Amino acid sequence: MKPQRIEPNQGQESVWDYPRPPRLEDTNKHIQIIFNSKTIVDTHNAKRVLETSHPPVYYIPPTDIQMEYLITQTPQSSFCEWKGNAKYYTLRVCDREVQNVAWFYPEPTPSFTSIKNYVAFYAHLMDACYINGEKVIPQPGNFYGGWITNDIVGPFKGVPGSWGW
């Protein structure tokens, strides 16, 4: 059963207005990611992927990431019908380490070549992720990597019962 779309207020976006296949767009929003008291991302040069029923996923250029903390690629991989094969990173800051915390596309499909090697992070594994100073809420379910802010309304894929959407 398709969920009931929440009507967005002025200045908000509904994830049910996002396209399928997804759209990739530049954003100059201020993105910050904190892990183990260290700012590992600080950028105004991200790209975001917008897909029906999903909050945006933000892809960060490696030049705006403290890449020394992304210590290794893991054996984990996944496949997206739109973007291609993803590879994953382990993140280590001092004595704290998390595997499969972020992913990237080393050889994305032609429509997504501009995010080649850009990195997306799972917000639920970080201490905090911010967009323009607002703390992000992770997309429900720990499977998808969308970031929810006050300007995005759902309901969102990932909540219980949403696999059939």
C-alpha positions in Angstrom: 0.0 0.0 0.0 1.4 3.4 -1.0 1.8 5.7 2.0 0.0 9.0 2.5 2.2 11.8 1.2 2.7 14.6 3.8 1.9 18.0 2.2 5.0 20.2 2.4 4.8 23.7 3.9 6.4 26.8 2.4 10.2 26.1 2.1 9.8 22.4 2.4 10.3 19.5 -0.1 8.3 16.3 -0.2 10.3 13.2 -1.0 7.2 12.1 -3.0 7.9 14.9 -5.4 11.5 13.6 -6.1 11.9 11.7 -9.4 12.5 8.1 -10.2 15.0 7.5 -11.7 16.8 9.8 -9.2 18.1 13.2 -10.0 21.6 14.4 -9.1 22.2 18.1 -8.3 24.8 20.4 -6.9 24.2 22.0 -3.5 26.1 24.8 -1.8 24.5 23.9 1.6 27.1 23.8 4.4 27.7 20.1 5.2 29.6 19.1 8.4 30.3 15.7 9.7 31.7 15.0 13.2 33.1 11.7 14.4 35.0 11.1 17.7 35.1 14.9 18.3 36.8 15.5 15.0 35.3 17.4 12.0 36.0 15.0 9.1 33.9 16.9 6.5 33.3 20.6 6.1 32.1 21.6 2.6 29.8 23.8 0.5 30.6 21.7 -2.6 28.4 18.5 -2.1 26.1 16.9 -4.5 22.8 15.4 -3.5 20.8 12.6 -5.0 17.0 12.9 -4.9 14.9 9.8 -5.3 11.2 9.2 -4.7 10.4 8.3 -1.1 14.0 8.9 0.1 15.5 11.9 1.9 18.5 13.3 0.0 21.8 11.5 0.1 24.8 13.9 0.1 28.0 13.0 -1.8 31.1 14.8 -0.6 34.1 15.6 -2.8 37.2 13.8 -1.4 39.0 17.2 -1.4 36.6 18.3 1.4 37.0 15.2 3.5 39.8 14.5 6.0 40.7 11.4 3.9 43.4 10.2 6.3 40.6 9.0 8.5 39.0 6.8 5.8 41.6 4.2 6.4 40.7 1.4 4.1 38.2 0.1 1.7 36.2 -2.8 3.1 35.1 -6.0 1.3 31.5 -4.7 1.4 29.9 -3.7 -1.9 26.4 -3.0 -3.1 24.7 -2.4 -6.4 22.4 0.5 -7.3 20.5 0.2 -10.5 20.9 3.9 -11.2 24.5 4.6 -10.0 26.3 1.2 -10.3 28.6 -0.7 -7.9 29.5 0.9 -4.6 32.5 0.3 -2.5 32.7 1.1 1.3 35.2 2.6 3.7 36.2 2.1 7.3 36.6 5.2 9.4 39.1 5.5 12.2 39.6 8.6 14.3 42.0 8.0 17.2 40.8 4.9 19.1 37.4 4.7 17.5 36.7 2.8 14.3 33.6 1.9 12.3 33.5 -0.3 9.2 31.2 0.3 6.2 30.5 3.9 7.4 30.6 5.5 4.0 30.4 4.5 0.3 31.4 5.7 -3.1 31.2 4.8 -6.7 34.6 4.3 -8.4 32.9 3.7 -11.8 29.4 5.2 -11.7 26.9 4.9 -14.6 27.1 7.7 -17.2 24.3 9.7 -15.6 26.2 9.8 -12.3 29.8 10.3 -13.4 30.0 13.6 -11.6 30.0 11.7 -8.2 32.8 9.4 -9.2 34.8 8.8 -5.9 32.6 11.3 -4.0 31.8 9.8 -0.6 28.4 9.5 1.2 28.2 8.8 4.9 25.6 7.0 7.0 24.4 9.7 9.5 23.4 7.1 12.1 27.1 6.0 12.5 28.4 9.5 13.0 28.4 11.6 16.2 26.6 14.3 14.2 26.0 15.5 10.7 24.8 19.0 10.0 23.3 20.8 7.0 23.5 24.6 7.4 23.9 24.1 11.1 20.9 21.9 11.6 21.6 18.4 13.0 20.5 15.7 10.6 18.1 12.9 11.4 19.2 9.6 9.8 16.8 8.0 7.3 15.0 5.2 9.2 16.0 1.6 9.0 19.9 1.8 8.8 19.8 0.5 5.3 19.5 3.7 3.3 21.7 6.7 3.7 19.4 9.7 3.4 19.6 12.7 5.7 16.4 14.3 7.1 16.2 18.0 8.0 13.2 20.3 8.7 12.9 21.2 5.1 12.2 17.6 4.0 8.9 15.8 4.6 7.9 12.1 4.0 6.9 9.6 4.9 10.3 8.1 4.3 11.3 4.7 2.8 12.9 2.7 5.6 10.2 2.9 8.2 8.6 -0.4 9.2 6.4 -1.8 6.4 7.9 0.4 3.7 9.8 -2.4 1.8 6.8 -2.8 -0.6 6.6 0.9 -1.5 
